[in-house]
Amino acid sequence: MNGKVVSGLTIKEVSETYDISADTLRYYEEKGLLHPARGENRYRMYGIQDVITLNIVRSLRELGMTVEDIRTYLERRSVEETLALLEEEERLLRRRMRVGLAAPVQAAEKGRVRCPVEAEVRGALPGGAVRVRAVYAYAGARRVRKARLRAEAGLRGRALRELELEAPLCGLMHVAVAEARVRDYLSLFPASLAVSGEEARVAVLPAPHPLRVQPGSAGGEPGEEARPKTGQGGGDVRQVRAYAPGDSLRQIHWNRTAQLDALYVKIRDPEAARAVRLRLDLGAGHAADPLEMDAFLEVLSALLCGLIAQGREAEVRLCAQGRAPEMRAVRGEEDRRALLTHLCLCAAPEWGAGPAAPPPDAAEPAEEGEFSLGWDLCLRRGGRKVLRFHADRYAQEIEAAELPLEET
């Protein structure tokens, strides 16, 4: 083959790679900015120097320079002029690009958590790859972890990327972007970007692993059956109310009457016969450490999963000194995740914000037949221990345990 073979990119390849029209490339060549070689058949072939020059031209055009000024700069560029242009480019980047976390609150399962990062870009971005450094930590933990993200060049509009975080424990995790930097097209000089100071909270939840549950009736008074009794209408006791003239004496809740020194009667609901009442004793502003929170959520999740697998509804009562009890119904997986997310967000050090609690003498006492679970990981019923778990070996204990719903 005669003649010199010229390697490089064709005008079509450059146009598609850099999203620039062929007419614009020919215009830059006409104005003396680009000098592509000619290959076989006189086709334009753009070498590495042409690509470098094209990146410079695009950056300078974004800064508002005219084609004539760009040609003058390329012909007699100096260190001082280059530094001044880079400073202007950095100012433009800070005005046109902002990096922050896209989801202020999210829930994810324990393990590897993906946290979305949003890069808001106004106009074309005259820069290369973007690098983001984030910090994150569990609520109450001293250790601060770091994560890094690299996004390719050419971001447009609202571009979403994801940070991958290590989440070995269940609980509340705080995430913040500490730094974001972008390099120029030649990757010579980094520029700092504006960073949103907003913090994201990630509720790290247990994966669904059910605790074995023995079939049986749930709720009701000790010794009561779930089937109807004569004169009582059947079903389980959902709540109590003050005695009214005409109420049957068989409906009187004698334990509640003795506790409050006033007559109270039982309110029965046939649909509640299969409901299991569970009280969560969250203490007085208790600030759980990460390991304690992880074990508590895992044990609670396993209990709820076991009840869901049995087709049972859980009536969960959140109790903490200094705040009114809060009721939550758990009927399925969506309810389980919602309750655990709520506990992650609220049972941390800020637990206590909420509706005012009733005065101590009017505080609602524990209900008979109600299960209770506290930070000590002891599951009780009527004050008697049913199951006990430990923070350092709860996984094995959950695997081996079986919850009896019938009272013995």
Secondary structure, DSSP 4 states (H G I P E B T S, - for coil): --S----SB-HHHHHHHHT--HHHHHHHHHTTS---EE-GGG-EEB-HHHHHHHHHHHHHHHTT--HHHHHHHHHS--HHHHHHHHHHHHHHHHHHEEEEES-SEEEEESEEEEEEEEEEE-S------EEEEEEEEETT----EEEEEEE-S---EEEEEEEEEEE-S-EEEEEEEEEEEEE-TTS-SEEE-EE----EEEEEE----PPEEE----SSSTT--SS--TTT-SSEEEEEEE--TT--GGGB-HHHHHHHTS-EEEEEEGGGGGEEEEEEE-TTT----HHHHHHHHHHHHHHHHHHHHTT-EEEEEEEETTEEEEEEEE-SHHHHHHHHHHHHHHSSTTTT-SSBPPPGGGPPPPPTT-EEEETT-EEEETTEEEEE--TTTHHHHHHH-EEE-S--
